[in-house]
Amino acid sequence: MKWFKTDIILSFIINNLTAVFFFVAILFVIRMIIKKEKQHLNAKKIMKKAINSNLAEPLTLHPEIDPSICAGCGACTRVCPEGDILKLINNKAVLVSPTKCVGHGECERACPVDAISLVFGTKTRGMDIPRVTTNYETNIPGLYIAGELGGMGLIRNAIRQGMLAAQHALSQKTSIKSSQAQFDVIIIGAGPAGLSASLVAIALKKKYLTLEQGGFGGTVYNFPRQKIVMSHPFDLPIIGKMKFESNKVSKEELLKYWELVRKKTGLKIQEQTKFNNLERESEIFKVKTNKGEYTAKKVILCLGVRGSPRKLGVPGEEKSKVTYNLLDPEQYQNMDIVVVGGGNAGVEAAQMLCEARWKNRVHLLIRSGTFDRCNEENIKKIQFFEKQNLVKIWFNSSIKDIQDTEIIIDKNSEEIKLKNNFVFVFAGAELPHKFLMSLGVAIDKKFGEAHGA
């Protein structure tokens, strides 16, 4: 009898536990469905905002997702360093903030089913890109383009391209005798791509010449002080994996590391040498600079584009108080400053200049009604500074006239005068396509096509 009662009690407990577990499981599923629906609605909200703000088309290299392959796992949405760029809508990855994408490529690498391809341009908006192969060789045999000049930004992309271009250039047989050319390869530009290409030349024990119009570091050298320039370490030829104490690497830390690389490898850079022109005669390249002419079997163009800033085209832009770069924020104190540009460069410059210790009056002008090409971290930071009355953000605004002590801005067709000492313009850069075409390099307009296609 006791055994019978115990059996009933155990049976009751087991049945009730099963019910409890079943109930908990249902609650968990419901919670997940609600969470997923919220994420879905948020993604649609972000995409709708981009469409309404005319920011629905990407400006540079970006991911294209094949919905027929996408498994909806969301791996691509979690790896992008720029924030809410890719989101899941109806269980498929969608590019919801196209203009903020800068082509990291983390999403492509994270996709387990190869549903993502990195492409230039869209089917309706073409993008002019120098014609290069997957090895970065142009239509001119022996002439290569790597880095920003090829339409792809980011330090990690530039390093990879410089490495691949140099490996291909220096592995190809040529009928040119060593006595006919001074160098196996001339590398023009000592930024990330030029550094990588130069290290390959050293590793392969080839005669190389690396030219830089400014200082070692190229584009990175011209970034503002303490700017975070890298968030993911990567491999360098000869050196291997770059090692830093933090994932957030500043300009100074990176340049210091590269100096160590230069000493360790014996890397030689001919600085303050401006590249003027290039000619090819009987398979030999003649590189003309402000310091003379050099000859080589191969040439790799690793030029950045910061030296060709996009101008505003307004009266007074030629004044000395107008600049397109910010190296040292500390030299600007107790000034009336206008920063033009809603991308990362402009927003970061405004952040540095509006720090309380400098006591500046900073105005950030943005042509559109929202931040474009700017990551979430920078947006939140500049909005915080605005709440602290350290900066004033002017949307739907542009400069109409730059005068000696004032500027006139146009905000929704209304003219407004602002006191002004300095104007910083971050409106992007002009790719030197005319110069490349003068060298004989073909320029193609890409409509949603992959690199090298």
N, C-alpha and C positions, 0 to 999 in steps of 0.2 A: 504493500500500500504506500509506504514511504517512497519507494522507488517510483511508483506511478505519479505521485505528487511532484517529485523532483523533475521528472521528465516533462510534466506539463509546464512547470515554471521555466525550465530551460527552453522549451519550445516557444513559450510566450516571449522570453527575452530575445531569442534569435529572430523571431518574426518581427518584433518591434525594432530591433537594431537594423534589420534589413529595410524596414520602412523609413527609419531615420536616415540611413545612408542614401536611400533612393531619393528622399526629400532634399537632402543636402546636394546631391548630384544635380537635381532639377534646378535648385536655386543657383548653383554654379553655372549651369548652362544658360539660364535666363540672364544672369549677370553678364556673361560673356557676350550674349546676343545684344544686350543693351549697350555695352561698351563698344562693340563693333559698330553698332548703328550710330552712336555718337561720333566715332572716328570717321565713319562714312559721311555724315552730315557736315562735319568740320572740313573734310577734304573738299566736298562740293562747294562749301562756302569760300574756301581759299581760292579755288579755281574760278568761281563766279566773280570774285573780286578782281582777279587778274584779267579776266575777259572785259569787265566793265571799265577797267583802268587802261585798256589797250596795251596790256602787258602779257598777252597770251602767246606771243611768238618768241622763241629763244633767240638770243643775240650771238651765240657762239656755239662751239661744240657742245652737244647735249645728247641725252639718251633717247632712243626711239624704242618703244615697247611693242612687241608683237602680241596682241591680246589672245591670239589663237594658241600661243605657246605658254604665256604667263600662267603660273600655277597659283598666284595669289598668296604666296607664302609671306610676303612683306619684307623679305631680307633686304631688298634694295632700299626700302623706305627708312631703314634703321641705320644705314652706314654713311649717308651723305653728311659731310662736315658743315654744309651750308644751312641746315635746318629743314624746314618744310618744303622740300623741292618735289619729292615723289610721295604720293599717298595712294592708298587703296580705295578705289571706288568700284562697287559691285564686284568685289574680290579680284580686281585687276589693277596693276600698278599704272598710275597716270601721272604725267608731268603737270603738277598743279601750279607751280611758280616758275614758268619757263625762263623769264629774264634774270632770275637769281641763280640759275645754273651756270657754273663756270667750267664744267667739263672735268671734274675730278676723276670720273670713271670708276669710282668705288662701287656704284650700283651695278655696272656691267660685270665687275669681278665677283660681286656677291650673289648674282643670280644663279641658282643651281640648275636652271633649265635652258640657259643661253637664250632668254627671250629679249635681251637688251643689246642694242648696238649703238655705238657712239657715232653721230652723224653731224655734218655741217649743213646749215640752212634747213628750210622746210619746203614742202611742195609748192607753197605760194610765195615764199620769201627766200630768194637765193642769197648765197654768201660767196663773195669772191675769195678764192683761195689759190695760191701758187700750185701749179701742177707738179706733184711729186709722187714717186712710187712708194710702196710700203717700206722701202729702205731709205726714203727721204731724198732720193736723187731726182733732180728736175729733168725737164725735157732736154736740157743741155748735158750731154754725157760728162760725168766727172764733177758737176756742180751740184751741191747738196744744200738743203735748207732745213734747219732744225730750230725748234723753240717758237717764240712768239711770232716770228716772221711768217711762219707757216699757218698761223691762225689758231694755234693752241697755246693757251696760257699755262700757268702753274709750274712751279719749280720741278716737281717730280716728272711731269711730262717732258720738260725741256731736257732734263738729265737723261732720260730714257732715249729721246730722239737723238741727242748728240752722240750717245754711245752707239746706237744702231747705225747712224749715218757714217761715223768714223770706221766702224767695223767693216761695213760694206765697201766704203771708199778705199780702204787700205788693203782689202783682200782681193780686189779686182786686178787682174794682170793688165799691164799696159806696155805698149811698144816704145814708150819714151825712155830714153837712157838717163841715168842719174846725172850725167854731165850736162844734159840739156835743160834741166830745171833745178833750181836751188833747193827745193823742198818736195817731199812726197805729198804733203798736204799743208795748205794754209787755212787756218781757222780764224774767222773774223768775228770777234766778240768773245769776251771772257766772262760771260754770265754763266748760268747753270749749264746750258747746252755746250758752250765753248769749253768750259772746265771739263765736262765729261768727255767730249771729243778729244781734248788734249791728253787726258789720262790714257785713253785708248791708244793714241799714237805713241805714248811713252811705253806702254805695256808691249806693244808690237815692235818696239825699237825702230821707229820710223823717224825720218827727219821732218820736223814740223815747225811751224811758226804761228803763234797765236797773237793776234793783234787786238788791242782794245783802245777805243777812242778816249775813255775816261780812266777810272781806276779798276783794279781787279774786283770782280763781282758784278760788273755790268749793271743790269737793271736793279739787282738787289742793292748795289752800292748807293743807288739814288733813292732808295726808300727812306721814309722818315725814321728818326731815331726811335728805337724800342718797338718798332712795328713788328707784330707777329707775322712771320713770313712762311712758316711751315708747321704743319700739325701731324704729319706722318713721316717717319724716317724712311729712307730708301737706300738702295745700294749705289755705290760709286765704283767705277772701274779701278782696279788695283786695291783700293781701300776696303771694299765690301760694305757692310751695313753701317750707316752713319749712326753714331751713338750720342745721345744727349740726355741730360738729367730729366728733362720734361718733354712732353709731346708738343708743348707750345714753345716754338723756337723763335727768338727775336732776330732781327737783322744783325745785331752786333754779335750774337752767339754764332750765327751761321757764317759770317765773314771771318770770325776768329777761327772757327773750325776749318774753313777753306784755306786760311793761312797756314795752319798746321799741315794740311794736305799738301800744300805747295812745297813746304820745307821737307816733308817726308819723301815726296816723289821726285823732287828736283824740277818741278814744273816751272817753265819759263814763260812769262807773259811780257810782251812788248806794249807797255801802256802809253797813253797819250798819243796814240797813232790813229789818225782819222782815215778811214777807208773812203776813197773817192770814186774809184771806178774799177772795172774788170773787163779784160779782153781775153779772147781765146784764139790762139794761132797755132795751127798744126798740133792740136791736142794739148798745147801748153797754155796754162793760164798766166796772164800778167795782171798782178794786183797792184793798183796804183794808190798810193797814200800820200799824206802830207810829208812823209819822211823818205819818200823814194818809191821805187818800183821793185817788186819781188815776183819770182816765177815759181810755179808749182805744178805738179801733175794733177792734183785734185784741190778743190776749194769747198769748204763748208761755211755757209753763211749762218752765223748764230747771232744775228743782230736782234736786239730788242726793239720795241716800238715806242718806248716812252720818249724817245728823242723827237717824235713826230706827233705832238699833242694836237688834238682837234681844237681849232679856234672857235670863238663865239661869233666872230664877224661883226662886231659892234664898234661904234666910234669910241676912240680912246683906248682900245685894247693894246695898242703899241706902247702905252705908258709903262715906265719902269716898275710901277707898283703892282703890275699884273704879272703873275707867275703861274706856272703849271706844275709845280713840284713843291714839296715841303720836306726839307731835310732836318731843320733844327727848330722846333716850335719855341724853344726858350728865347730866341732872339726877338720874338714878337710879344711885347708886353705893354699893357695899358693902351691898346690900339682898337680902332674900329675896323673890323675884318669881315669880309664877305667871302664865303666858300660856295662855289657853284658845283653841283653834282650830287645826285641821290644814290650813287653806287657806293661800293665799299671804300674806294679811295677818297671820295669827297666826304663821306660821313666820318671816316677815321681821322681825316685832317681836321674837321670841325671839332671832334672830340679832344684832340690834342691841344688845339688852340683855345678852347673854352675852359680849360682847367682853371679852377678858382685862383690858383697862385699867380697866374699870368695877368689877371684882371683885365682881360680883353672883352670887348663887346662883339660877339660873334653872331653873324646871320648866315644861315644855311639855305641856299636857294635851290629848289627842286622844280624842274620844268613841269613834271606831271603831278597828278594828285596823290601820289604815293611814292614810297621808296622803290627804286628799281635797281636790280642787280646788287642788292645789299642783303647780307645774311641776317638772320634773326638776332644774333648776339649783338651786332652793331646797331640794329634798329632799337633794341631795348635799351642799350646804353645811351644813345643820343636822346631818346625820349626821356630817360631819367634825368639827363643834364638839362633838358628843356624844363622839366618840372622844378628843377633847382634854380631856374632863371639864369642859367649860364650860357644858353644859346637860344636863338629864336629861329624856328623852322618856318620857311615860307614855301608852301606848296603852290603849284600852278603859277610859278613866278620865273622871270628871266631878266637878265640885265639888258637895258635898252641903250644906256650911254654911260661911259666911264669918264668922270671929270677929275680934276686935281684933288679936291677935298670931299667930293660926294660921288655917289653913283645914282643913276635913275633906274628903277626896276619897274617892270610891267607885271602887275598882278591882276589877272582877270580883266585886262584892258584898262586898268587904272594905274596911272603913273605915280610912283612914290619915291621920294628922295631920302637917301640914307647917308649919314656922315661916313666917310671911308678913308682909311689909310692904305689898306692892301686888299687885293682881290686874288683869290686862289681858284683856278679853274681846273676841274677834273671832269672833263666831258669826253673822256676816252682818247683813243689815239688813231691816227690815220696810218693804215698800212701802206708802205711805200710801193704800191703796185706799179706806178708809172716808172719808177727807177728800176724795178725788177724787169719790167717789159723792155726797158731800154737795154738791158743786158741780154735779152732774148728769152727770158723765162716766160712761159705761157701761164696765163691766169684763167682759171676755170670758175664758172659760177655753179656752186653746188646747191641742189634742191633736195635736201634730205638724204644726201649720199654719204657713205662711210669714207673715212680717210683713205686715200690711195685708190678710190674707185674711179 
